[in-house]
């Protein structure tokens, strides 16, 4: 996976007279470093004193660690949103195997899914030739899969499927063929009136979701922008009480044009 250092990234735009860039610099330098130190200290406390802690102390440490994770994730979302909306040529696209990238994403979320007793069903081709930015595409698909797990009750299933479409409707994509990725959950579903708004920045389905799960409502907007930058399309279908399906369609490249970089996902 591409090494991506937000601190290095922000050094390129700082100093600046732009207030938004100055704010992003503060987020990168003045918040991320102390948060990382706090996270390391809490992790050490949880490991070293696990047998000596009371249940109340363990609960408080877990709550503190969860909130640090939440804050770190929020800062990362803000930085990602700024990067993909304000910077030109922020994506580095190259030939990659989408199947390998998807399997890596599933491996990374498997522990979380197991902890929530969510089964992940994977059905994808053995090889998906894409020209993409592995960091950003992984970011988008990870967000969608994370959400499917997060919004599904325990003891349910999540499905991630991919199909290469050779003929038929092009879904307004530049050319055929394309790969159609579907991520299906068994959550509460999304009201039809909200389906057209969920990809807009700072939008939540409702205020109860904001209170329960937190966040700024940027994740789906980030996904939408990333997929657009890959000349693809993203949309959702949902039935209240049954769950949602998020679709991602991305152009695939010809095998003759595919010269994959020797890298691991």
C-alpha positions as CSV (number, residue, x, y, z in Angstrom):
1,X,0.0,0.0,0.0
2,X,1.3,3.5,-0.8
3,X,2.9,5.1,2.2
4,X,1.0,8.3,2.9
5,X,2.2,10.8,5.5
6,X,-0.2,13.6,6.2
7,X,2.5,15.5,8.1
8,X,4.8,15.5,5.1
9,X,1.8,16.4,2.9
10,X,0.9,19.4,5.0
11,X,4.5,20.6,5.1
12,X,4.2,21.2,1.3
13,X,1.4,23.7,1.8
14,X,2.7,25.4,4.9
15,X,3.4,28.3,5.5
16,X,0.4,29.7,3.6
17,X,-1.7,32.8,3.7
18,X,-4.8,30.6,3.1
19,X,-6.7,30.2,6.5
20,X,-8.0,26.8,5.5
21,X,-4.4,25.5,4.8
22,X,-3.2,27.0,8.1
23,X,-6.1,25.1,9.9
24,X,-5.1,21.9,8.2
25,X,-1.5,22.4,9.3
26,X,-2.7,22.8,12.9
27,X,-4.7,19.6,12.6
28,X,-1.7,17.8,11.2
29,X,1.0,19.0,13.5
30,X,-0.6,20.2,16.7
31,X,-3.3,17.6,17.2
32,X,-2.0,14.3,15.6
33,X,1.2,14.2,17.6
34,X,-0.2,14.5,21.1
35,X,-3.1,12.2,20.2
36,X,-0.6,9.6,19.0
37,X,1.3,9.9,22.3
38,X,-2.0,9.6,24.3
39,X,-2.9,6.5,22.3
40,X,0.4,4.8,22.9
41,X,0.2,5.6,26.7
42,X,-3.3,4.1,27.0
43,X,-2.3,1.0,25.0
44,X,0.7,0.5,27.4
45,X,-1.6,0.9,30.5
46,X,-4.1,-1.6,29.1
47,X,-1.3,-4.1,28.5
48,X,0.9,-3.7,31.5
49,X,-1.8,-3.4,34.2
50,X,-4.5,-5.6,32.8
51,X,-4.4,-8.1,35.7
52,X,-4.3,-5.4,38.4
53,X,-7.1,-3.1,37.1
54,X,-10.6,-3.1,38.4
55,X,-13.4,-3.6,35.9
56,X,-14.3,0.0,36.3
57,X,-10.7,1.1,35.5
58,X,-10.6,-1.2,32.5
59,X,-13.9,0.2,31.2
60,X,-12.6,3.8,31.5
61,X,-9.4,3.0,29.7
62,X,-11.4,1.3,26.9
63,X,-13.7,4.3,26.7
64,X,-10.7,6.7,26.5
65,X,-9.0,4.5,23.8
66,X,-12.2,4.4,21.7
67,X,-12.6,8.1,21.9
68,X,-9.0,8.7,20.8
69,X,-9.6,6.4,17.8
70,X,-12.8,8.4,17.0
71,X,-10.9,11.7,17.2
72,X,-8.0,10.3,15.0
73,X,-10.5,9.1,12.4
74,X,-12.3,12.5,12.4
75,X,-9.0,14.3,11.8
76,X,-8.1,11.9,9.0
77,X,-11.5,12.4,7.3
78,X,-11.0,16.2,7.4
79,X,-7.5,15.9,5.9
80,X,-8.7,13.5,3.2
81,X,-11.6,15.7,2.3
82,X,-9.3,18.7,2.0
83,X,-6.8,16.8,-0.1
84,X,-9.2,15.5,-2.7
85,X,-11.2,18.7,-3.0
86,X,-8.5,21.3,-3.0
87,X,-5.4,19.6,-4.6
88,X,-4.9,18.9,-8.2
89,X,-3.3,15.6,-9.2
90,X,-3.6,14.3,-5.6
91,X,-4.2,10.8,-6.9
92,X,-1.4,8.6,-8.2
93,X,-3.0,6.1,-10.5
94,X,-1.2,3.0,-11.8
95,X,-2.2,-0.5,-12.8
96,X,-3.1,-2.7,-9.9
97,X,-5.0,-5.9,-9.2
98,X,-8.4,-4.9,-7.6
99,X,-9.0,-8.4,-6.4
100,X,-5.8,-8.3,-4.3
101,X,-6.7,-4.9,-2.9
102,X,-10.2,-6.0,-1.9
103,X,-8.9,-9.1,-0.2
104,X,-6.5,-7.0,1.8
105,X,-9.4,-4.7,2.9
106,X,-11.4,-7.7,4.0
107,X,-8.5,-9.1,6.0
108,X,-8.1,-5.7,7.8
109,X,-11.7,-5.5,8.9
110,X,-12.1,-9.2,9.7
111,X,-11.2,-8.8,13.4
112,X,-13.7,-6.0,13.8
113,X,-16.4,-8.0,12.1
114,X,-15.6,-11.1,14.2
115,X,-15.8,-9.0,17.4
116,X,-19.3,-7.8,16.4
117,X,-20.3,-11.4,15.2
118,X,-20.7,-10.2,11.6
119,X,-20.0,-12.7,8.8
120,X,-18.3,-11.4,5.7
121,X,-19.1,-13.2,2.5
122,X,-16.7,-12.5,-0.4
123,X,-17.4,-13.4,-4.0
124,X,-15.0,-11.7,-6.5
125,X,-13.1,-12.6,-9.6
126,X,-9.5,-13.9,-9.1
127,X,-8.2,-10.8,-11.0
128,X,-9.5,-7.3,-11.6
129,X,-7.3,-5.1,-13.7
130,X,-7.7,-1.5,-12.7
131,X,-5.8,1.7,-13.1
132,X,-6.2,3.4,-9.7
133,X,-4.7,5.0,-6.7
134,X,-4.4,2.2,-4.3
135,X,-4.4,4.4,-1.1
136,X,-7.5,6.3,-2.1
137,X,-9.5,3.4,-3.7
138,X,-8.7,1.3,-0.6
139,X,-9.9,4.2,1.5
140,X,-13.3,4.4,-0.3
141,X,-14.0,0.6,-0.3
142,X,-12.8,0.3,3.3
143,X,-15.3,3.1,4.3
144,X,-18.1,1.3,2.6
145,X,-17.3,-2.1,4.2
146,X,-16.7,-0.6,7.6
147,X,-20.1,1.1,7.4
148,X,-21.8,-2.2,6.4
149,X,-20.3,-3.8,9.5
150,X,-21.0,-0.9,11.8
151,X,-24.6,-0.5,10.9
152,X,-25.4,-4.2,10.9
153,X,-26.7,-5.9,14.2
154,X,-24.8,-8.7,15.7
155,X,-25.2,-12.2,14.2
156,X,-25.9,-10.9,10.7
157,X,-24.1,-11.1,7.4
158,X,-22.3,-8.7,5.0
159,X,-21.7,-9.5,1.4
160,X,-19.0,-8.0,-0.9
161,X,-19.3,-9.1,-4.5
162,X,-17.6,-8.0,-7.7
163,X,-18.5,-8.8,-11.3
164,X,-16.8,-7.7,-14.5
165,X,-19.5,-6.4,-16.9
166,X,-18.5,-6.8,-20.6
167,X,-21.7,-5.7,-22.4
168,X,-24.9,-3.9,-21.7
169,X,-25.6,-0.5,-20.1
170,X,-22.5,1.4,-19.4
171,X,-24.0,3.2,-16.4
172,X,-22.7,6.5,-17.9
173,X,-19.1,5.2,-17.5
174,X,-16.7,6.2,-20.3
175,X,-16.3,2.7,-21.7
176,X,-17.1,-0.9,-21.2
177,X,-16.0,-3.2,-19.6
178,X,-16.3,-2.2,-16.0
179,X,-16.2,-3.9,-12.6
180,X,-19.4,-3.7,-10.5
181,X,-18.7,-3.9,-6.8
182,X,-21.6,-4.4,-4.4
183,X,-21.5,-4.2,-0.6
184,X,-24.6,-5.4,1.0
185,X,-25.6,-5.3,4.7
186,X,-28.5,-6.3,6.9
187,X,-28.8,-3.1,8.8
188,X,-31.8,-0.9,9.4
189,X,-31.8,0.6,5.9
190,X,-31.8,4.2,4.6
191,X,-35.0,6.2,4.0
192,X,-35.6,6.8,0.3
193,X,-35.7,10.5,0.8
194,X,-32.2,10.4,2.2
195,X,-30.6,8.3,-0.5
196,X,-29.9,11.3,-2.7
197,X,-28.3,13.2,0.1
198,X,-26.0,10.7,1.8
199,X,-23.1,11.4,-0.6
200,X,-23.2,15.1,0.2
201,X,-20.6,16.4,2.7
202,X,-21.6,16.8,6.4
203,X,-24.8,14.8,5.9
204,X,-26.1,12.1,8.3
205,X,-29.1,9.9,7.8
206,X,-30.6,11.4,11.0
207,X,-29.5,12.9,14.2
208,X,-29.7,9.6,16.1
209,X,-27.0,8.1,13.9
210,X,-24.8,11.2,14.6
211,X,-25.2,10.6,18.4
212,X,-24.7,6.9,18.2
213,X,-21.9,6.6,15.7
214,X,-20.3,10.0,15.7
215,X,-18.5,11.5,12.8
216,X,-18.9,14.5,10.6
217,X,-20.8,13.0,7.7
218,X,-17.8,13.1,5.4
219,X,-17.1,9.4,4.8
220,X,-19.6,8.9,2.0
221,X,-18.8,12.2,0.4
222,X,-15.1,11.2,0.4
223,X,-16.0,7.9,-1.2
224,X,-18.1,9.7,-3.9
225,X,-15.3,12.1,-4.7
226,X,-12.7,9.3,-4.9
227,X,-14.8,7.1,-7.2
228,X,-15.5,10.2,-9.4
229,X,-11.7,10.8,-9.6
230,X,-11.4,7.2,-10.9
231,X,-14.0,7.9,-13.6
232,X,-16.4,5.6,-11.8
233,X,-19.9,5.8,-10.3
234,X,-21.2,5.1,-6.8
235,X,-24.9,4.8,-5.7
236,X,-27.0,3.0,-3.1
237,X,-30.2,1.1,-2.9
238,X,-32.0,0.4,0.4
239,X,-35.1,-1.1,2.0
240,X,-36.0,0.0,5.5
241,X,-35.8,-2.9,8.0
242,X,-33.8,-5.1,5.5
243,X,-30.6,-3.3,4.7
244,X,-28.7,-1.4,2.1
245,X,-26.5,-2.1,-1.0
246,X,-23.8,0.2,-2.0
247,X,-22.6,-0.1,-5.6
248,X,-19.3,1.0,-7.1
249,X,-18.7,0.8,-10.8
250,X,-15.1,1.3,-12.1
251,X,-13.6,1.0,-15.5
252,X,-11.2,-1.9,-16.0
253,X,-8.2,-1.9,-18.3
254,X,-7.3,-4.4,-20.9
255,X,-5.0,-7.1,-19.9
256,X,-2.6,-6.1,-22.7
257,X,-2.2,-2.7,-21.0
258,X,-1.7,-4.2,-17.5
259,X,1.8,-4.1,-16.1
260,X,1.3,-4.4,-12.4
261,X,3.9,-2.8,-10.1
262,X,5.6,-5.3,-7.9
263,X,4.0,-4.2,-4.6
264,X,1.9,-5.7,-1.8
265,X,-1.5,-4.4,-0.7
